[in-house]
Amino acid sequence: MSQSLSGKTALVTGGSRGIGRSIAERLAQAGATVALTYNASKHGADETVAAIEKSGGSAFALHADLVDANSIPDLLAQLDREFTQRKGSNALDLLINNAGNAGWGGLADATPDSWDEMFAVHARAPFFLVQSALSRLSDGGRIINISSAAATRPMQAVPIYSMAKAGINNLTHALAMELGPRGITVNAVAPGWTRTDMNADVRKNAEMVTAIETDTALGRFGEASDIAAVVEFLASDEGRWVTAQVIESSGGYKL
C-alpha cells in the first residue's frame, strides 16, 4: 500500500473493533500515526495496536467513554501528550468520528435513557470532539464522520439510531462550511449492511441474509475493509476537493 498519509496524525474513535479497527489499520498502513479510542474493549484495542505495530505501523490506544461529553477534554489532553512525545507536536491531521453503540430498539421499547445514550454517542460526542479539537486540527486537515445508510432510509427497527445518524449528516454539511476557509474538508461515509459483531445475530437468520443480499446491487454484505478504503481516499490528498458530502458505501442497498 502506498504511504499516502506518511507523517500524518489521526484519531479514530471506537477503533478497537469492527469498522473502526479496519479504519485504524488502513490509515496506519498508509503511514499515519494513529490514536484509537475504546470504551469497554481494552483487549480489542490492544489487539488492534499490536496488529498495526506488527505490520510496521504506529498506533496507541486511549480510553474514552463518549457517553459523557465531559470526558472529551481529558481525552484531548492525553492525545496532546502522546502526539507531542511521538511527533514533537500535538497537531491532529485526521479526525475520524466512528464510535457508536448498538442501535436496536424500536418505538415500543424506547426509553428516555436509551434515547439520550444513543444521541450522546452518535451525535453529541462528534460535535463536542470537533469543538475541542479545533485548536489542534491542522489547516488542510480532514474530518470524516461515520454515518449510516439508515440516515436517509430510516429503519423501523432502529428509529433513534436513524435519527442520530441523520443529525451527523447535517453536522457534516455545517462543519464543512465552518472549516472550509482553513482548507479542512468534512465528509461522512455511510455504510449499509456491513459484517461486524453488532449485526452478528442478524446474520444468523438465513432468510434475512438472503433478503439483504437480494436488496443489494453488489449481492453481498459489506466488509469493514470496504468502508476503510473510502475513508482512506477522503483522508488522502486525492480527496482534497471533496467536502460536505455523505458518501454511501453500501454496495447499492435498496436502490
N, C-alpha and C positions, 0 to 999 in steps of 0.2 A: 504494500500500500504506500502511496506517495505521502511525503511528510507535509501535507497541505496546511497543517496547523502548527508547524515547528515554532517553538518559542512562545506559544500562546498559553494562557491560563484559562481554566474552565471550572465552573461549579455546576454539578449535576445533582439536583435534589432527588431523593429517592433512588439513589444509584446502586442499591445493594442487590436488586433482583429485577427480573423481567425486562421491560423496555429500558428502564433507567440504567441497568447494568450494561446492556448492549450499547447504549449511547456512550457511557463512560469508557468502555473498552474501545469503541470505534474512535472516539476523539483522542484517546491516548495513543492508539496505533498511528494516528495521523500526526502525532508529535506534540500534542498539548500536555501540559501538566494538569492533572485532573483531581479536583476535590469532589468527593461524593458524600452525600448525607445519607443517614439511615436513622430509623427510629427504633423499631423492635428487632430488626435483623442484623445484629452486630456480626454474627457468624457469616451471613451473606456478604456484608460489607468487607470483612477481612478476606473472604474468598475472592471477591472482585479485585481488591487491591493486589492480592498475591498473583492472580492471573495476569493482571496488567504488568506487574513488575517482571514476571517470568517471561513475558513477551518483549521485554526491553523498554517498557513504558514507565511513566512516573505518575503515581497516584497516592492519595491518602484519604482516609475516611473521618468524618466528623459526625457526632451525634446531634440530632435536632428533632424535636417534637414540634412540627409545624402547625399542630392544632392550636398551639399557644403562640400568638404573634409576638408576645414579649420575649420569646426565646431568640428572635431573629438578631437583635443587636449583639448578643453573646456569640451566636454563630459567626457573624461577620468579623467579630474581634478575633476569634480563633482562626478564621480564614486569613486575616491580615498577618497574624504571627507566622502561620505556616508558609504563606507565599513569600513573605519578606525573608524568612530563613532560607527558603529554597531558591528564590529567584531574585532576591535583593530589592523587591518592590511588592506592594500589596495590590498592584494593578490587576483587574479582572477583565479579561477579554471576552469570555463567553459565559453567559448565564442561561442555564437550561432548567426551566421550571417544569419538572416532571413528577414530583412527589404526589401521591394520591392514596386514597383509601377505597375500600370496596364500596361500589355504588348500588348494590342490590337493596331494594326496599321500595315498594310502591305506595300509592296514596293511602291505602287502608292501614298499613303498619308504620307509617312515618310518625316521628315524634319531633317536637322542637329541638331536642338534643341531637337527634340524628341529622336533622336539617343543619343545625349550627356546625356540627363536626364536618359534614360534607363541604359546606361552603368555606369553612375555616381553612381546610387543606387545599381545596381545588381553586379557590378564588381569592380569599383574603391573603393567604401566605404569599402567593406570587406578587400581589400588589405591594405589600409591605417589604418583601425581599428586594424588589426593584428599587423602592424608595430608599431603603437602607444602603443599597449597593451603588447608588448614583455617583457618589464621590470617588468610588474605586473603579467604576466602569471606564474602560479606555475609550477615547474617541475612535470611531470606526469599529466599535465592538459589536457584539451580537447578543440579542435576547431571543430565545426560542422557547415558546410555551407549548407544552404537550396538551392538546385539546382532545377532541373525540368526534367521530362522525355523528355521534348522538347529539352533538350541539346543534346541528342543523336538521337532523331527522330524529327527533326525540323518541325514546323508547318508553313505552307504557310501564315497563318493569322498573325503570330507573329514572323517575321524573326529576328528583332532586339533583342527581348526578348530571342529567342532561341540561338542566338549568344552569348549574355551576359552570359547565364547560361552555355554554353559550356566553356566559359572562367573560370567560377567558378570551373568546374570540373578539368580543367588544373591547376588552382591555388591550389586546394586541394592536388594534387599529389606533386607539387613543395614544398608546405609548409610542407608536411609530411616528405620529405627528409631533409628539412632545420631544422626542430624542433625535429626530431626523437632522436638525441643524448641527448635531455633533457627529453626524455620519454613522450613528448607531442604527442598525436595522433591527426591526422587531417583527417576528413572524410566529405563526403557530403551525404545528404539524398535528393533523387529526387522524389517528389510526382508526381502522374499522376493527373487525374481529381479529385479534392477534393472539397467538399462543402464549399465554402467561398463566401463572398459578391462580390469578384472580378469576379466570373462566374455566378452570380445570373441571368443575362439576358440569358445566355446560357441555364440554367436550366428551363427557361420559355418556351423553344422550345421543345415540346414533341418529335418531330422526332429526334432532335439532341440528346436528353437524351437517347432515345432508341438506337441510333447508338453507342453512347459512351458506354453504358452498355453492348451492344452486343459485342463490341470490347474489353471488359474487362473480363478476365478469371473468376474473382470472381463475376461478374454480377452486380456491383453497383458502384456508386461514392464513393470515399474515404471520410472519416471523418477526421477532424483536429486531433482528438484523435489518429487515426491510425498512423499519422506521428509523433506525440509527443511520442508515445510508442517506436518507433525506435530511436528517439533522446535520450530518457532516457537510453536505452540499451547502446548506444555508449558513453554516459556521465558517466556511472557507471563503476565499476571495472570489471563487466562482459565483457565489451567491450575493455579491456586493450590491446588485441592482434590484434585489427582491426585498420588499418591505411591505408591512401592513397586510400580508397575505395569510390566509388559512389554507394550507395545502393538505387536502385529504389524501391520506396514504392508506387506502382500504382495499386495493385490488379491484375497485369498481363495485362496491357493495350497494345493492338496491338501486341500480341505475334505471 
